[in-house]
Amino acid sequence: MEIAVCIKQVPDTTEVRINPETNTLIREGVPSIVNPFDENAVEEALRLREKHGGKVTVVTMGPPQAVEALKQCLAMGVDEAYLVSDRAFAGSDTWATSYTLAQTLKKLGKFDIIFCGKQAIDGDTAQVGPGIAEWLNLPQATFAVKVEVEGAKAKVERMLEEANEVVELPTPCVITVVKQLNEPRLPSLKGLMKAKKAEIKTLSAADIMADPAVCGLKGSPTRVKKIFAPPQKGGGEMLSGSVDEMVTALVGKLKEQKVI
């Protein structure tokens, strides 16, 4: 079984900084981690490899420092890792990011399952995984809390708001996962040594034959125009009296504010 996992290196949530001119995250010199949901995706890929055999390949798009995230995945036990890095990718929104990753996966070969975390903790859009599926024209299942593979079919239990849903889809397919799916393993000593010595190949825009019109800021249909902190909420007011008196007072105040 050939399995790919798309991961992302994200800033440590306590260290997020924004460039006031470009309204994008400042990543250089900021402590970073592997996106937590992506760790669950890597773990599930490793478990399927242990059960069915095959190979696990991990891919990330990002600056050169993202190689550290790939090394962590190698230490966990993945077989191969690729960094997709090029100045042409700078400023990519989810549309351009999913296109770039899809092009990379096509370059690397055919995969039975492509795993992604349900979302990245820096953007929280949950759009890249489904976007990859659309670019590759593959069936998809999101928010997976359980995954079983038999032959050319994947059975996925999806976590919804009020219930779980079980779906079956053919492979190849794209699956995004939630943290309830599993508990990611810790890197082994052997894995850490392997990761330390590993030479991770970097792929450029030319290597994956990416269309410049769909890459980076130029190829991103969405823009962040302004970032601001929401205004502080004012103090509340406690109403007293009987229920009827409080209801009357509340309705009066809502009318004053022209809410009703």
C-alpha positions as CSV (number, residue, x, y, z in Angstrom):
1,M,0.0,0.0,0.0
2,E,1.3,3.4,-1.0
3,I,0.4,6.1,1.4
4,A,1.1,9.8,1.4
5,V,0.7,12.3,4.2
6,C,0.6,16.1,3.7
7,I,1.9,17.9,6.8
8,K,2.5,21.5,7.7
9,Q,5.0,23.2,10.0
10,V,3.1,25.8,12.1
11,P,4.3,28.4,14.5
12,D,4.0,27.5,18.2
13,T,0.6,29.0,19.1
14,T,2.1,31.1,21.9
15,E,4.6,32.7,19.5
16,V,2.4,33.8,16.6
17,R,3.4,37.1,15.0
18,I,1.9,39.0,12.1
19,N,3.8,41.0,9.5
20,P,1.9,44.4,9.6
21,E,2.7,45.2,5.9
22,T,1.7,41.9,4.3
23,N,-0.8,40.6,6.9
24,T,0.9,37.2,6.7
25,L,2.4,35.1,9.5
26,I,6.1,35.7,10.3
27,R,7.7,32.2,10.3
28,E,11.4,33.0,10.2
29,G,13.0,32.8,13.6
30,V,9.7,31.7,15.2
31,P,9.6,28.4,17.2
32,S,7.6,25.9,15.1
33,I,6.0,22.5,15.5
34,V,4.4,19.9,13.3
35,N,0.7,20.7,13.1
36,P,-0.9,18.4,15.8
37,F,-3.6,17.0,13.5
38,D,-1.0,16.1,11.0
39,E,0.8,14.0,13.6
40,N,-2.4,11.9,13.9
41,A,-2.4,11.5,10.1
42,V,1.2,10.3,10.1
43,E,0.4,7.8,12.9
44,E,-2.6,6.4,11.0
45,A,-0.5,6.0,7.9
46,L,2.2,4.1,9.9
47,R,-0.5,1.8,11.4
48,L,-1.9,1.0,8.0
49,R,1.6,0.2,6.7
50,E,2.2,-2.1,9.6
51,K,-1.0,-3.9,8.8
52,H,-0.9,-4.0,5.0
53,G,2.7,-3.4,4.1
54,G,3.9,-0.7,1.7
55,K,5.5,2.7,2.1
56,V,4.7,6.0,3.7
57,T,5.8,9.2,2.1
58,V,5.4,12.6,3.8
59,V,5.3,15.9,2.0
60,T,5.2,19.5,3.2
61,M,5.2,22.9,1.4
62,G,7.1,25.6,3.2
63,P,10.4,27.5,3.8
64,P,13.7,25.6,4.2
65,Q,13.2,25.4,8.0
66,A,10.2,23.1,7.4
67,V,12.7,20.3,6.9
68,E,12.8,20.0,10.7
69,A,9.1,18.9,10.6
70,L,9.9,16.3,8.0
71,K,12.7,15.0,10.1
72,Q,10.3,14.5,13.0
73,C,8.1,12.4,10.8
74,L,11.1,10.4,9.7
75,A,11.9,9.8,13.3
76,M,8.4,8.5,13.8
77,G,9.0,5.9,11.1
78,V,8.0,7.2,7.7
79,D,10.0,6.0,4.7
80,E,10.5,9.1,2.6
81,A,10.0,12.8,3.0
82,Y,9.9,15.7,0.5
83,L,10.1,19.5,1.0
84,V,8.3,21.6,-1.6
85,S,10.0,25.0,-1.3
86,D,10.3,27.9,-3.8
87,R,9.9,31.6,-3.5
88,A,7.1,31.3,-6.1
89,F,5.0,29.7,-3.4
90,A,5.2,32.6,-1.0
91,G,1.9,34.0,0.1
92,S,-0.2,31.0,-1.0
93,D,-3.7,30.8,0.2
94,T,-5.5,27.4,0.6
95,W,-6.3,27.3,-3.1
96,A,-2.7,27.7,-4.2
97,T,-1.4,25.5,-1.4
98,S,-3.7,22.6,-2.3
99,Y,-2.8,23.0,-6.0
100,T,1.0,22.9,-5.2
101,L,0.6,19.8,-3.0
102,A,-1.5,18.1,-5.6
103,Q,1.1,18.7,-8.2
104,T,3.7,17.3,-5.9
105,L,1.8,14.2,-5.3
106,K,1.3,13.6,-9.0
107,K,5.0,14.1,-9.5
108,L,5.9,11.5,-6.8
109,G,3.6,8.7,-8.1
110,K,0.3,7.0,-7.4
111,F,-0.9,6.7,-3.8
112,D,-3.7,4.5,-2.5
113,I,-4.5,6.9,0.4
114,I,-3.5,10.5,0.9
115,F,-3.9,11.6,4.6
116,C,-4.1,15.2,5.9
117,G,-4.9,16.6,9.3
118,K,-8.4,18.1,9.4
119,Q,-6.9,21.6,9.6
120,A,-3.8,23.6,10.5
121,I,-3.9,25.4,13.8
122,D,-2.5,28.6,12.3
123,G,-5.2,29.1,9.7
124,D,-8.0,26.8,10.9
125,T,-9.6,26.7,7.5
126,A,-9.8,22.9,7.0
127,Q,-9.7,23.6,3.2
128,V,-6.4,22.2,2.0
129,G,-7.2,18.4,2.3
130,P,-10.5,18.7,0.4
131,G,-8.7,21.0,-2.0
132,I,-6.1,18.4,-2.8
133,A,-8.9,15.9,-3.4
134,E,-10.6,18.3,-5.9
135,W,-7.3,19.0,-7.8
136,L,-6.6,15.3,-8.1
137,N,-10.3,14.4,-8.8
138,L,-10.3,11.9,-5.9
139,P,-13.1,10.9,-3.5
140,Q,-12.7,12.2,0.0
141,A,-13.7,11.7,3.6
142,T,-13.2,14.4,6.2
143,F,-12.9,14.4,10.0
144,A,-12.1,10.7,10.2
145,V,-12.2,9.1,13.7
146,K,-11.7,5.6,12.4
147,V,-10.2,4.2,9.2
148,E,-10.3,0.6,7.9
149,V,-8.9,-0.5,4.6
150,E,-9.9,-3.7,2.8
151,G,-8.7,-4.3,-0.7
152,A,-9.6,-1.3,-2.9
153,K,-12.0,0.2,-0.4
154,A,-11.7,2.4,2.7
155,K,-14.3,2.5,5.4
156,V,-14.2,5.7,7.3
157,E,-16.1,6.8,10.4
158,R,-16.5,10.6,10.4
159,M,-17.0,12.7,13.5
160,L,-19.9,15.1,13.0
161,E,-21.4,17.6,15.5
162,E,-24.1,15.4,17.0
163,A,-23.4,11.9,15.6
164,N,-20.8,9.9,13.7
165,E,-21.3,8.9,10.1
166,V,-19.8,5.8,8.4
167,V,-18.9,6.1,4.7
168,E,-17.2,3.8,2.3
169,L,-15.1,5.0,-0.6
170,P,-12.8,3.5,-3.2
171,T,-9.1,4.0,-3.3
172,P,-7.2,6.1,-4.2
173,C,-8.8,8.7,-2.0
174,V,-8.1,11.6,0.4
175,I,-8.9,11.3,4.1
176,T,-8.5,14.1,6.7
177,V,-8.3,13.1,10.3
178,V,-9.1,14.4,13.8
179,K,-7.2,13.9,17.0
180,Q,-9.6,11.3,18.4
181,L,-8.4,8.9,15.7
182,N,-5.3,7.8,17.5
183,E,-2.4,8.7,19.8
184,P,0.8,9.6,17.8
185,R,3.8,7.5,18.8
186,L,7.0,9.0,20.1
187,P,10.1,8.8,17.9
188,S,12.4,5.8,18.6
189,L,16.1,6.1,19.1
190,K,16.7,4.3,15.8
191,G,14.3,6.7,14.1
192,L,16.0,9.8,15.6
193,M,19.3,8.6,14.3
194,K,17.8,7.9,10.8
195,A,16.2,11.4,10.8
196,K,19.5,13.0,11.8
197,K,21.4,11.5,8.9
198,A,18.6,11.8,6.3
199,E,19.0,14.0,3.3
200,I,15.6,15.4,2.4
201,K,15.0,16.3,-1.2
202,T,13.7,19.7,-2.0
203,L,11.3,20.1,-5.0
204,S,10.9,23.5,-6.7
205,A,8.0,24.9,-8.7
206,A,9.8,23.7,-11.9
207,D,10.3,20.2,-10.5
208,I,6.5,19.7,-10.0
209,M,5.7,21.5,-13.2
210,A,3.5,24.0,-11.4
211,D,1.6,26.7,-13.3
212,P,2.9,30.1,-12.1
213,A,-0.7,31.5,-12.5
214,V,-1.9,29.2,-9.7
215,C,1.1,29.5,-7.3
216,G,1.9,31.9,-4.4
217,L,0.3,35.2,-3.8
218,K,-0.3,35.8,-7.5
219,G,-2.3,32.6,-7.8
220,S,-4.3,33.1,-4.6
221,P,-7.9,34.4,-5.1
222,T,-8.2,35.4,-1.5
223,R,-6.3,38.2,0.3
224,V,-6.0,39.3,3.9
225,K,-6.8,43.0,3.7
226,K,-6.7,43.8,7.4
227,I,-6.0,42.1,10.8
228,F,-7.2,43.7,14.0
229,A,-8.1,42.7,17.6
230,P,-11.8,42.7,18.3
231,P,-13.0,45.6,20.6
232,Q,-13.3,44.7,24.3
233,K,-16.8,44.0,25.5
234,G,-18.3,46.5,27.8
235,G,-19.5,45.5,31.3
236,G,-22.8,43.8,31.6
237,E,-25.8,45.0,33.5
238,M,-27.7,42.9,36.0
239,L,-31.5,43.2,36.1
240,S,-33.5,42.7,39.3
241,G,-37.1,42.3,40.3
242,S,-39.7,39.8,39.4
243,V,-39.6,37.9,36.2
244,D,-42.2,40.2,34.6
245,E,-40.3,43.3,35.7
246,M,-37.0,42.0,34.3
247,V,-38.6,41.0,31.0
248,T,-40.1,44.4,30.6
249,A,-36.8,46.1,31.5
250,L,-34.9,43.9,29.0
251,V,-37.3,44.6,26.2
252,G,-37.0,48.3,26.9
253,K,-33.2,48.2,26.7
254,L,-33.2,46.1,23.5
255,K,-35.5,48.7,21.9
256,E,-33.2,51.5,23.1
257,Q,-30.3,49.7,21.2
258,K,-32.6,49.2,18.2
259,V,-32.1,45.5,18.4
260,I,-35.8,44.9,18.2
